[in-house]
Amino acid sequence: MARRIRRILLVCNNYDSFSLEEDGHIEALITQEYSELNLSNPPAIVRAESTLDALEVLKEGKGFDLIITMYNVGKFDVFSFSLKAKKLAPDTPIVLLSSFSREIYRKIAECDHAGIDYVFCWNNSTDVLIAIIKLLEDKLNAEHDCLEMGARVILLVEDSVRYYSTYLPLLYRLVLQQNSEAVRDALNEEQQFLRKRARPKILMATCYDEAYDYYQKYKSNVIGIISDIGFVLHKGDKPEQEKIDAGIDLCRMVRNEDPMLPFLMQSSQESMRAVAEQLGVGFVHKRSKTLTQEVSEYIGREFGFGDFVVTDPDTGLVTARARNLYEFEQVVAGMSDRALRELADKNYISRWLYGRGIFQIGDMFRPIRIHSDEDVAHVREMNLRMIRDYRISQGLGVVARFDPESYNDAIWFSRIGSGSLGGKARGLAFLNHILQKYDLYDKWEDVRVLVPRTLVITTEFFDRFIRENGLKYVINADLSDAEILSEFVASTLPQELTEALRVFIRNVRKPLAVRSSSKLEDSYYQPFAGVYSTYMIPHTENEDQQLRLLSKAIKREDGHRAAGDLRQRGPGLFLPDLLGRGPLGQFLPDRLRDTGRRRGQDRLRPG
């Protein structure tokens, strides 16, 4: 998405301006829509009350990425204006926006509209404006983003202004909502950003030639096609030259090359439903009162949008559903052999991954075919290994935001809170980054190189713990280390942190080490090493018991920090999962294993 629509010239008279802007709030509405759909940088809009004013603005040479003009706009009609505007800004697309009127569309067909790139029907909704902007941006970026970066394509073939003005806002809303769902798998802001940019592109063709060219160019990236049945063959053909079965020809050509590609036919003739069924494709009636709902359901089911859904091959009933990659892995492991074979043959698995912007394993899944029942177990094992490795690789080099709803066993390094990590935690995070940067995780066959699974609790929660338990007085109080420790252990952790720790221990079923991650310990010029302790927490099957042990250890570590460096504290506690059990799991939780010197504390050294 390197090329964007930044500046728009809007040409409309006062009445149309009022209708469009709803008393001057069009930018606010578009900005609100962009915000709700997780889009950034809404375009700036410059207004001109007439075509004459618009031409003067264009002569100033300020540059626009898009010109939108209404039908009745002053001295020059839209057709003359568009031709003059093209001379001043030959590379700027011009869109005619008009209310639905057969008389207007008849005149458009009769006049020279060579300067007008698109005609859209205004339905008193900002959805159509956003659809126009995103359609043009997708066209600008498709070649690079699809052919070089792997983004997917949805192809819409429709020559009716009224219908594509309805379909496009619907398609973009579905795509952007799908995109919002997909980013939930992302572990940090960078991954979210990349997932948003990886959404499918929507390309629109209004004649057979355009549709054919788009398909041939992007056939490896197309995840679905929505096509009218009757439309013209060549750009600029008159409506009366429409070929009534052009969509059928297009469908047969596509199905010959890719029999599994979803194809939705739409027509105003109900008799065409039988033709669609014969071809094995979807069908919607254009005049149906539930047209948009039917299109939405087909896209969600066949294009791989929404949840990953497994149905029983005999009854068609839903047997399993996955919302994210973690659940997807569980579903693949548990579905029946027949269901796995059917979904693999239909390319549904790869389409679902592509729809979420996960191209890497989507490309791996796409060529997989199960040729016999004996292959099923091998394919399932291979699929699970690819999913698992991908999920773990996503976590390498990433300090993920801890989300109790999405945290799972493949998130290796996460943080709860928005404060700094501290020295030791940052050191582990750096090693995690090195593993990813130099591809060391799976460099050697049958070997996986990882740092211990880690949760970092930042200073934000230390401050809340102090504030909510009224412990500020210890800063200036003349208390011994033991008294401070006693006060901290008797206090309560923030509820949010407690619930997060419960989720953490459900996913990490091994002994834990609780350690402070102070800046002072790792300072270059004023090291403060050897004054903190590492508390060892054994794994227990009783979740409540382990949560109590873990909470107590954290409060003890906070107490040691308060005693040692409260006035100059550095952030962070971190909880690394010990990958081997060994003798550490035998330590009592209230005992202390000292990894260095500590004033006033007994030391327990391993035998």
Secondary structure, 3 states (H helix, E strand, C coil): CCCCCCEEEEECCHHHHHHHHCCCCHHHHHHHHHHHCCCCCCCEEEEECCHHHHHHHHHCCCCCCEEEEECCCCCCCHHHHHHHHHHHCCCCCEEEEECCCHHHHHHHHHCCCCCCCEEEECCCCHHHHHHHHHHHHHHHHHHHHHHCCCCCEEEEECCCHHHHHHHHHHHHHHHHHHHHHHHHHCCCHHHHHHHHHCCCEEEEECCHHHHHHHHHHHCCCEEEEEEECCECCCCCCCHHHCECCHHHHHHHHHHHHCCCCCEEEEECCCCHHHHHHHHCCEEEECCCCCHHHHHHHHHHHHCCCCCEEEECCCCCCEEEEECCHHHHHHHHHHCCHHHHHHHHHCCHHHHHHHHCCCHHHHHHHCCCCCCCHHHHHHHHHHHHHHHHHHHHHHHCCCCEECCCCCCCCCCCEEEECCCCCCHHHHHHHHHHHHHHHCCCCCCCCCCCCCCCCEEEECHHHHHHHHHHCCCHHHHCCCCCHHHHHHHHHCCCCCHHHHHHHHHHHHHCCCCEEEEECCCHHHCCCCCCCCCCCEEEECCCCCHHHHHHHHHHHHHHHHHHHHHHHHHHCCCCEEEEECCCCHHHHHCCCCCCECCCCCCCCCCCCCC
